[in-house]
């Protein structure tokens, strides 16, 4: 009977020691990881601020690109409307060639001035 109790007690001691050993090893690993995280934290903050700056710069450049495209689109539409109106006027009036050439020169000068003002 005493042998059975002593065997159970020794088995419980072995299990308790192995659990304590496992807890100590895990605690050492956690402390090591905690030190690594503490060392990495300032570096991570620096990189996150850098990434935030990159994203904001990309966003502003993207918006500038779209505004440039919108401006060019408006300029192209304006130039197209001016050219179509010039040719429509020439076709509608159907006047003599010399008068038409003078009007065409005048309109082309006006068109060039309008283009220079928009740029």
Secondary structure, DSSP 4 states (H G I P E B T S, - for coil): -HHHHHHHHHHHHHHHHHHHHHHHHHHHHHHHHHHHHHHHHHHHHHHHHHHHHHHHHHHHHHHHHHHHHHHHHHHHHHHHHHHHHHHHHHHHH---HHHHHHHHHHHHHHHHHHHHHH-
